[in-house]
Amino acid sequence: MKARQIAEEMEGFRQSVSEMLATWNVPGVAIAIVKDGETVLAEGFGLRDVGKGLPVTPKTLFGIGSCTKAFTATAMGILVDEGKLDWDRRVRDYIPTFTMHDAFAGDHMTPRDLVCHCSGLPGHDFVWLNAACTRQELLERLQYLEPNKDFRAVYQYQNLMFMAPGCLVGQISQSSWEAFVQERILDPLGMVRTNLSVRTSQTSEDVALPYHEREGEVNEVPFRNIDAIGPAGSINSCVTDMAQWLVLNLNKGKHGDQQIISEGTLSEIHSPQMVIREALKHPELLHSSYGLGWIVQPYRGHRLIRHGGRIDGFSALTSFMPHDNIGVVALSNRDIAGTPLPTILTYQVYDRLLGLDLIPWSDRLKKEHDEAKEAAQKAKERAVAERKSGTGLTHPLADYIGDFEHPGYGVVSVEVADGGLKATFHDMAFPLEHYHYDIFEMVSDLFDTRMTVSFISDVKGEISRLSIPLEPSVKDIIFTRMQDKS
């Protein structure tokens, strides 16, 4: 497709991006489009730093979150090509200590299972979120996490399972996940600005600051380091680099004259593995499946391979249409909980380049977004209505203080703060607001959540346990009081 034709297809797009930044209250976004092996557009819009008024550029670094997962699957695929890894051998053949709560799953889990979300485990994201753990320590915690489905029965998104391949890649290569991805993927593709830790990103002069919206106001939030679970989401990149990643995937694993990963192995990575059972909301999007680090889903009759990403203050979408030889990456510096902007822009690009009528994705998703906010508000109102008024604590405030431990989730410390109670979990502070009896609400502004926390007494009447619904799809997580070290 000639540059002139691209310009005609994309006429009005830049103005549309600027308008949608305002509509969705997003500071900045960067977009790259690849067509027929070439980057035909790479631009920044809006601000990477609101306070200083600094603009987004094509070189601006953003957290790409779970778009990292495809890099991890590709690293595994390279080891498959070298005969060092088999998708369908047991994980225990490579990591003998690998253990799951479900003994059958632990014994039969394969590398393929790790990267297609079929472990039987729900999210359990508070196990790793902000935890001061090594990758190996997180791996050892898997045995204490309750599944809610049978192994290989259904698709359930699970970040910890993608952390495990990092251990696998590091052990097989006698290196580390970081070093392997850098040397075998990033360096050959010339992705010179891309890094694998937010600590590196923060040293860059051209880096987007992370932002979060609460009650209509967008504010800067701290960068979150997730190195321990890096293979699931720690990569930071810019659209000029990510365009090279798209070219590799569109070019059947080849970059220039170098075959980074074999065509056959990459085809396996791009192929459906687990059906994603979800209601169809839009006729243009048919049923999707998860491949190995990618989601495979038709879009308006065209094969689309994509993956989104989210980490505090950032959201991203990487996608490509192999049969049409088109790829799009959209990176933004506001978390996806409040905005589907990368998705909206991506679909608009495909509509334009495929010569299709433009679908009003922004209007559609804004309606869904507003309905979700209304439902959340009603849920809060129900919680207030269900509160038993006039009830008090069954113990003096000092009796609730202490450290409570769960072998998979770690330690929750409860202390007195501002005349009430505060819980500290993985260095995150949560005010505890009394609800009724020995039940409190654990409040998080960043995650916009209020979790019901129950203090439980033993037969002697002493506070011995703490119950928190950190993973809604299983029973509440029970933390047991630790003995006073003094």
C-alpha positions as CSV (number, residue, x, y, z in Angstrom):
1,M,0.0,0.0,0.0
2,K,1.5,3.3,-1.1
3,A,2.0,6.1,1.4
4,R,-0.5,8.3,-0.5
5,Q,-3.2,5.6,-0.1
6,I,-2.4,5.2,3.6
7,A,-2.8,8.9,4.0
8,E,-6.2,8.8,2.3
9,E,-7.4,5.9,4.5
10,M,-6.2,7.6,7.6
11,E,-7.6,11.1,6.8
12,G,-9.2,12.5,9.9
13,F,-7.6,9.9,12.2
14,R,-5.3,12.4,14.0
15,Q,-8.2,14.7,14.8
16,S,-10.2,11.7,16.1
17,V,-7.3,10.7,18.4
18,S,-7.2,14.2,19.9
19,E,-10.9,14.3,20.5
20,M,-10.9,10.9,22.2
21,L,-8.1,11.8,24.5
22,A,-10.5,14.5,25.8
23,T,-13.5,12.2,25.8
24,W,-11.8,9.5,27.8
25,N,-9.8,11.9,30.0
26,V,-6.4,10.3,29.0
27,P,-3.2,12.3,29.2
28,G,-1.4,10.8,26.3
29,V,-1.2,7.9,23.8
30,A,1.2,6.7,21.1
31,I,0.3,4.7,18.1
32,A,2.2,2.7,15.5
33,I,0.8,1.1,12.3
34,V,2.6,-1.6,10.3
35,K,1.6,-2.6,6.8
36,D,3.4,-5.0,4.5
37,G,6.5,-5.1,6.7
38,E,6.9,-1.4,7.1
39,T,6.0,1.1,9.8
40,V,3.6,3.5,8.0
41,L,2.7,5.6,11.1
42,A,4.4,6.1,14.5
43,E,3.1,9.2,16.4
44,G,2.5,10.5,19.9
45,F,-0.5,12.4,21.0
46,G,-1.2,14.3,24.2
47,L,1.2,14.5,27.2
48,R,3.6,12.1,28.7
49,D,4.0,14.4,31.7
50,V,1.0,16.6,32.5
51,G,2.8,18.7,35.2
52,K,5.6,19.7,32.9
53,G,3.6,19.8,29.7
54,L,5.9,17.3,27.9
55,P,4.4,15.7,24.8
56,V,4.3,12.0,23.9
57,T,6.7,11.1,21.1
58,P,7.1,7.9,19.1
59,K,10.1,7.1,21.4
60,T,8.2,7.6,24.7
61,L,8.3,4.6,27.0
62,F,5.1,3.1,28.4
63,G,4.4,0.1,30.5
64,I,3.0,-2.5,28.1
65,G,1.7,-4.8,30.9
66,S,0.5,-8.1,29.8
67,C,1.5,-7.6,26.2
68,T,4.7,-8.9,27.7
69,K,3.2,-12.4,27.7
70,A,3.7,-12.9,24.0
71,F,7.4,-12.2,24.4
72,T,7.6,-14.9,27.1
73,A,5.8,-17.4,24.9
74,T,8.2,-16.5,22.0
75,A,11.2,-17.0,24.3
76,M,9.8,-20.5,25.1
77,G,9.3,-21.1,21.4
78,I,12.9,-20.4,20.6
79,L,13.9,-23.0,23.2
80,V,11.4,-25.4,21.5
81,D,13.2,-24.8,18.2
82,E,16.5,-25.6,19.8
83,G,15.1,-28.9,21.2
84,K,15.6,-27.8,24.8
85,L,11.9,-27.4,25.6
86,D,8.9,-29.5,24.7
87,W,5.5,-27.8,24.9
88,D,3.9,-31.0,26.2
89,R,6.4,-32.5,28.7
90,R,5.7,-32.1,32.4
91,V,6.9,-28.9,34.0
92,R,8.3,-31.1,36.7
93,D,10.7,-32.6,34.2
94,Y,12.4,-29.2,34.1
95,I,11.6,-27.9,37.6
96,P,11.3,-30.9,39.9
97,T,10.0,-28.8,42.8
98,F,7.0,-27.5,40.9
99,T,3.9,-28.0,43.1
100,M,0.2,-27.0,42.9
101,H,-2.6,-27.1,45.4
102,D,-4.3,-29.6,43.1
103,A,-1.8,-32.5,43.1
104,F,-3.0,-33.8,39.7
105,A,-2.5,-30.4,38.1
106,G,1.0,-30.1,39.7
107,D,2.0,-33.5,38.4
108,H,0.6,-33.1,34.8
109,M,1.2,-29.3,34.1
110,T,3.1,-28.7,30.9
111,P,4.8,-25.6,29.5
112,R,1.8,-25.3,27.1
113,D,-0.6,-25.2,30.1
114,L,1.4,-22.5,31.8
115,V,0.9,-20.1,28.9
116,C,-2.8,-20.7,27.9
117,H,-4.6,-20.0,31.2
118,C,-6.0,-23.5,31.9
119,S,-4.4,-24.2,35.3
120,G,-7.7,-24.2,37.2
121,L,-6.5,-21.3,39.3
122,P,-8.4,-17.9,39.3
123,G,-6.4,-14.7,39.4
124,H,-5.0,-14.7,43.0
125,D,-3.3,-11.4,41.9
126,F,-2.8,-10.1,45.5
127,V,-0.3,-12.9,46.0
128,W,2.2,-11.0,43.9
129,L,0.9,-7.5,43.7
130,N,3.6,-5.3,45.5
131,A,5.0,-8.4,47.2
132,A,8.7,-8.3,48.2
133,C,9.2,-11.8,46.8
134,T,11.6,-13.4,44.4
135,R,10.3,-15.3,41.4
136,Q,11.3,-18.5,43.1
137,E,9.4,-17.6,46.2
138,L,6.3,-16.9,44.2
139,L,6.7,-20.2,42.5
140,E,6.8,-21.9,45.9
141,R,3.6,-20.2,46.9
142,L,1.5,-21.8,44.2
143,Q,0.9,-24.9,46.3
144,Y,-1.1,-22.9,48.8
145,L,-3.5,-21.3,46.3
146,E,-6.9,-22.8,46.0
147,P,-8.2,-23.5,42.5
148,N,-11.9,-22.9,41.6
149,K,-12.0,-25.0,38.5
150,D,-10.7,-28.4,37.3
151,F,-7.3,-28.5,35.6
152,R,-7.7,-27.8,31.8
153,A,-11.4,-27.4,32.1
154,V,-11.8,-23.7,31.3
155,Y,-9.9,-20.6,30.5
156,Q,-9.1,-18.4,33.5
157,Y,-6.6,-15.5,33.2
158,Q,-3.7,-16.2,35.5
159,N,-0.6,-14.0,35.8
160,L,1.3,-16.3,38.2
161,M,1.3,-19.1,35.6
162,F,3.1,-16.8,33.2
163,M,5.6,-16.0,35.9
164,A,6.5,-19.7,36.1
165,P,7.8,-19.8,32.5
166,G,10.3,-17.1,33.5
167,C,11.8,-19.6,35.9
168,L,11.7,-22.3,33.2
169,V,13.4,-20.1,30.5
170,G,16.1,-19.0,33.0
171,Q,16.8,-22.5,34.2
172,I,17.0,-24.1,30.7
173,S,19.1,-21.3,29.3
174,Q,21.3,-21.2,32.4
175,S,20.7,-17.5,32.5
176,S,17.5,-15.5,33.3
177,W,14.3,-14.6,31.6
178,E,15.5,-11.0,31.3
179,A,18.8,-11.9,29.7
180,F,17.3,-14.4,27.3
181,V,14.5,-12.0,26.1
182,Q,17.1,-9.2,25.8
183,E,19.6,-11.3,23.8
184,R,17.4,-13.5,21.7
185,I,14.5,-11.1,21.0
186,L,15.0,-7.4,21.8
187,D,18.6,-7.1,20.5
188,P,18.1,-8.9,17.2
189,L,14.9,-6.8,16.5
190,G,16.7,-3.6,17.3
191,M,14.3,-2.7,20.1
192,V,16.9,-0.5,21.6
193,R,14.7,1.5,23.9
194,T,12.7,-1.4,25.3
195,N,13.5,-2.6,28.8
196,L,12.3,-5.3,31.2
197,S,12.0,-3.3,34.5
198,V,10.2,-0.1,35.4
199,R,13.4,0.8,37.3
200,T,15.2,1.2,34.0
201,S,12.3,3.1,32.5
202,Q,12.4,5.8,35.2
203,T,16.0,6.7,34.2
204,S,14.9,7.6,30.7
205,E,14.4,11.3,29.7
206,D,11.4,10.3,27.4
207,V,9.1,8.2,29.6
208,A,5.4,8.6,30.2
209,L,4.3,9.1,33.8
210,P,1.5,6.8,35.0
211,Y,-2.0,8.3,35.7
212,H,-5.2,7.0,37.3
213,E,-8.7,8.5,37.3
214,R,-10.8,8.6,40.5
215,E,-14.1,10.4,40.7
216,G,-13.5,12.2,37.4
217,E,-10.0,13.5,38.3
218,V,-6.9,12.2,36.7
219,N,-3.8,12.2,38.9
220,E,-0.2,10.8,38.7
221,V,0.4,7.6,40.6
222,P,3.6,5.9,41.5
223,F,5.4,3.5,39.1
224,R,4.8,-0.1,40.3
225,N,7.7,-2.5,40.2
226,I,6.7,-6.0,39.2
227,D,10.1,-7.6,38.4
228,A,9.3,-10.8,40.3
229,I,6.4,-11.5,38.0
230,G,8.1,-9.9,35.1
231,P,7.4,-12.6,32.4
232,A,3.7,-11.8,32.9
233,G,3.9,-8.0,32.4
234,S,7.1,-6.0,33.2
235,I,8.2,-4.9,29.7
236,N,8.3,-1.2,28.9
237,S,8.5,0.0,25.3
238,C,7.7,2.6,22.8
239,V,5.7,2.4,19.6
240,T,8.8,2.5,17.2
241,D,10.2,-0.6,19.0
242,M,6.9,-2.4,19.2
243,A,6.4,-1.9,15.5
244,Q,9.5,-4.2,15.0
245,W,7.8,-6.8,17.2
246,L,4.7,-6.6,15.0
247,V,6.8,-7.1,11.9
248,L,8.4,-10.2,13.4
249,N,5.0,-11.7,14.1
250,L,3.6,-10.8,10.6
251,N,6.8,-12.0,8.9
252,K,6.5,-15.5,10.2
253,G,9.3,-15.2,12.7
254,K,11.8,-13.6,10.4
255,H,13.6,-10.2,10.9
256,G,15.6,-9.2,7.9
257,D,17.7,-12.2,7.0
258,Q,17.5,-13.7,10.5
259,Q,15.0,-16.3,11.5
260,I,14.4,-15.4,15.2
261,I,11.9,-18.2,15.7
262,S,10.7,-20.9,13.2
263,E,7.6,-20.3,11.2
264,G,6.1,-23.6,12.5
265,T,6.6,-22.7,16.2
266,L,5.3,-19.2,15.8
267,S,2.2,-20.6,14.0
268,E,1.7,-22.8,17.1
269,I,2.0,-19.7,19.3
270,H,-0.6,-17.9,17.2
271,S,-3.0,-20.9,17.2
272,P,-6.1,-21.3,19.5
273,Q,-5.5,-23.4,22.5
274,M,-8.3,-22.6,25.0
275,V,-11.8,-21.3,24.1
276,I,-12.6,-18.1,26.0
277,R,-16.2,-18.5,27.2
278,E,-17.7,-15.0,27.2
279,A,-20.9,-13.4,26.1
280,L,-20.8,-11.8,22.7
281,K,-21.5,-8.1,23.1
282,H,-20.8,-6.9,19.6
283,P,-21.6,-8.6,16.3
284,E,-18.2,-7.6,14.8
285,L,-16.3,-9.6,17.5
286,L,-17.0,-13.3,17.4
287,H,-15.9,-15.9,19.9
288,S,-12.3,-15.7,20.9
289,S,-9.6,-18.2,22.0
290,Y,-6.3,-18.0,23.8
291,G,-3.2,-19.1,22.0
292,L,0.2,-19.1,23.7
293,G,0.5,-15.5,24.9
294,W,-2.0,-14.2,22.4
295,I,-5.8,-13.9,22.0
296,V,-7.1,-15.1,18.7
297,Q,-10.4,-13.5,17.6
298,P,-12.1,-12.6,14.3
299,Y,-12.8,-8.9,13.8
300,R,-15.4,-8.1,11.1
301,G,-14.5,-11.3,9.2
302,H,-10.7,-10.8,9.5
303,R,-8.4,-12.9,11.6
304,L,-7.1,-10.8,14.5
305,I,-4.4,-11.8,17.0
306,R,-4.1,-9.4,19.9
307,H,-3.2,-8.9,23.6
308,G,-4.0,-6.1,25.9
309,G,-1.9,-4.9,28.8
310,R,-2.4,-3.1,32.0
311,I,-0.3,-2.0,35.0
312,D,-0.8,0.9,37.3
313,G,-1.2,4.0,35.2
314,F,-0.7,2.4,31.8
315,S,-2.8,0.5,29.3
316,A,-1.8,-1.0,26.0
317,L,-3.0,-3.1,23.1
318,T,-0.8,-5.0,20.6
319,S,-2.5,-6.6,17.6
320,F,-2.1,-7.8,14.0
321,M,-4.0,-9.3,11.2
322,P,-1.8,-11.9,9.6
323,H,-3.9,-12.4,6.4
324,D,-4.1,-8.7,5.8
325,N,-0.5,-8.0,6.8
326,I,-1.5,-5.1,9.1
327,G,-0.5,-4.5,12.7
328,V,-1.3,-1.8,15.3
329,V,0.1,-1.0,18.7
330,A,-1.5,1.6,21.0
331,L,0.1,2.6,24.3
332,S,-1.4,5.0,26.8
333,N,-0.5,6.4,30.2
334,R,-3.8,5.9,32.0
335,D,-4.8,2.5,33.4
336,I,-7.4,0.5,31.5
337,A,-9.8,0.3,34.5
338,G,-11.1,3.7,33.4
339,T,-10.5,3.8,29.6
340,P,-10.6,1.4,26.6
341,L,-8.9,4.0,24.5
342,P,-6.2,1.7,23.0
343,T,-9.0,-0.7,21.9
344,I,-11.1,2.1,20.4
345,L,-8.1,3.5,18.4
346,T,-7.0,0.1,17.3
347,Y,-10.4,-0.9,15.9
348,Q,-10.7,2.5,14.1
349,V,-7.4,1.9,12.4
350,Y,-8.5,-1.5,11.1
351,D,-11.8,-0.1,10.0
352,R,-10.0,2.6,8.0
353,L,-7.3,0.4,6.5
354,L,-9.7,-2.4,5.5
355,G,-12.0,0.2,3.8
356,L,-14.9,-0.6,6.2
357,D,-17.5,1.8,7.6
358,L,-16.3,3.3,10.9
359,I,-18.0,1.7,13.9
360,P,-18.7,4.2,16.7
361,W,-16.6,2.2,19.2
362,S,-16.1,5.1,21.5
363,D,-19.9,5.7,21.9
364,R,-20.6,2.0,22.4
365,L,-17.9,1.5,25.0
366,K,-18.7,4.8,26.7
367,K,-22.2,3.5,27.3
368,E,-20.9,0.2,28.7
369,H,-18.4,2.1,30.8
370,D,-21.1,4.4,32.3
371,E,-23.4,1.4,32.9
372,A,-20.6,-0.4,34.8
373,K,-20.0,2.7,36.9
374,E,-23.7,2.9,37.8
375,A,-23.7,-0.8,38.7
376,A,-20.7,-0.4,41.0
377,Q,-22.3,2.6,42.7
378,K,-25.5,0.6,43.3
379,A,-23.4,-2.2,44.8
380,K,-21.9,0.3,47.2
381,E,-25.3,1.5,48.1
382,R,-26.5,-2.0,48.8
383,A,-23.5,-2.6,51.1
384,V,-24.4,0.5,53.1
385,A,-28.0,-0.6,53.3
386,E,-27.0,-4.0,54.6
387,R,-24.9,-2.6,57.4
388,K,-26.3,-3.4,60.9
389,S,-26.5,0.0,62.7
390,G,-25.8,0.5,66.3
391,T,-23.3,-2.4,66.6
392,G,-19.9,-2.2,68.1
393,L,-16.7,-4.2,68.5
394,T,-16.7,-7.2,70.7
395,H,-13.1,-6.5,71.9
396,P,-11.0,-3.5,72.9
397,L,-9.3,-2.0,69.8
398,A,-5.9,-3.2,71.0
399,D,-7.0,-6.9,70.7
400,Y,-7.3,-6.6,66.9
401,I,-3.6,-5.5,66.5
402,G,-1.1,-8.0,65.3
403,D,0.4,-9.8,62.3
404,F,-1.7,-12.4,60.4
405,E,-0.2,-14.8,57.9
406,H,-1.3,-17.0,55.0
407,P,1.4,-19.3,53.4
408,G,0.5,-18.2,49.9
409,Y,-0.5,-14.5,50.3
410,G,2.0,-13.5,53.0
411,V,1.5,-11.2,56.1
412,V,-1.2,-8.6,56.9
413,S,-0.2,-6.3,59.8
414,V,-3.0,-4.6,61.7
415,E,-2.2,-1.5,63.8
416,V,-4.0,1.5,65.3
417,A,-4.0,4.6,63.1
418,D,-5.9,7.9,63.5
419,G,-8.1,6.4,66.2
420,G,-9.1,3.4,64.1
421,L,-7.3,0.5,62.5
422,K,-5.1,0.2,59.4
423,A,-4.0,-2.9,57.6
424,T,-0.6,-3.1,55.8
425,F,-0.3,-5.8,53.2
426,H,2.8,-6.0,50.9
427,D,3.7,-2.5,51.9
428,M,0.3,-1.2,50.8
429,A,-1.7,0.6,53.5
430,F,-5.4,0.1,53.7
431,P,-7.6,2.0,56.2
432,L,-10.0,-0.3,58.0
433,E,-13.4,1.4,58.4
434,H,-15.7,-0.3,60.9
435,Y,-18.8,-1.8,59.2
436,H,-20.6,-3.8,62.0
437,Y,-19.6,-6.2,64.8
438,D,-16.1,-7.4,64.1
439,I,-16.3,-6.7,60.4
440,F,-14.5,-3.8,58.7
441,E,-14.1,-2.5,55.1
442,M,-10.6,-2.5,53.8
443,V,-10.5,0.6,51.6
444,S,-8.3,1.1,48.5
445,D,-8.5,4.3,46.5
446,L,-6.0,3.1,43.9
447,F,-7.9,-0.1,43.2
448,D,-11.3,1.6,43.8
449,T,-12.3,-1.3,46.0
450,R,-13.8,-1.9,49.5
451,M,-13.2,-5.4,50.7
452,T,-15.1,-6.8,53.7
453,V,-12.6,-7.9,56.4
454,S,-13.7,-10.2,59.2
455,F,-11.9,-10.7,62.5
456,I,-12.6,-14.2,63.8
457,S,-12.4,-15.3,67.5
458,D,-11.2,-18.7,68.7
459,V,-13.0,-20.8,71.4
460,K,-11.3,-18.8,74.1
461,G,-12.8,-15.6,72.6
462,E,-9.5,-14.2,71.4
463,I,-9.0,-12.7,67.9
464,S,-7.1,-15.5,66.1
465,R,-7.8,-15.1,62.4
466,L,-8.4,-12.5,59.7
467,S,-10.7,-13.3,56.7
468,I,-10.3,-11.2,53.5
469,P,-11.9,-11.9,50.1
470,L,-8.7,-11.2,48.1
471,E,-9.8,-13.6,45.4
472,P,-13.6,-13.5,45.0
473,S,-14.0,-16.7,43.1
474,V,-12.8,-18.9,46.0
475,K,-13.4,-18.9,49.8
476,D,-12.1,-15.9,51.7
477,I,-8.4,-16.0,52.3
478,I,-7.8,-16.8,56.0
479,F,-4.8,-15.2,57.7
480,T,-3.8,-16.7,61.0
481,R,-2.4,-14.6,63.9
482,M,1.3,-15.0,64.2
483,Q,2.9,-15.4,67.6
484,D,4.2,-12.3,69.2
485,K,8.0,-12.3,68.7
486,S,8.5,-10.4,71.9
